[in-house]
Amino acid sequence: MTEVLEHVNGTLIWYYCICPREAWLMARQITPDEDDPNIVIGRFLHEQRYAREKKEILLDAGKMDVVKLTDEGVVVREVKKSSRYLESSRMQLLYYLKLMREHGIEARGELLFPEERKKEEVFLTAENLQKLEQTEAAILRLVNQPAPPPPKKVSFCRRCAYREYCWA
């Protein structure tokens, strides 16, 4: 019998918004191809960009890339390789903002896309919080199923580190 997952984390939210099957696999510790070029590039960007700022702040089930104190308040930054996964990135960042709020810290978010020289601000509004909570509930229902959903071709399959698992 598989352990029942009771909480989600930012990574599961990110994967779920791209492909629910990926979230199920990740929740079961079935790891993607660690030598996949997209994972290698993402790891490099994570380690090399914003090196002077404190990285990987752990808070409960959240591992935030960068947390910065500015004159305007606390800013949670999430560094991503590409804006192709914009909705997934937003949802992951909203999850981190929710964690901060639950610990009494109001923060705003910034999505950073260094290769594209883009930045987007993210705020935990009532509407965003409701959407996030619905997503969290859907993830828990999904990952606690005994089998993954069947593979479904989506536009991200070509770049996915799980592609051989699903399509071989």
Secondary structure, 3 states (H helix, E strand, C coil): CCCCCCCCCHHHHHHHHHCHHHHHHHHCCCCCCCCCHHHHHHHHHHHHCCCCCCEEEEECCEEEEEEEEECCEEEEEEECCCHHHHHHHHHHHHHHHHHHHHCCCCEEEEEEECCCCEEEEECCCHHHHHHHHHHHHHHHHHHCCCCCCCCCCCCCHHHCCCHHHHHC
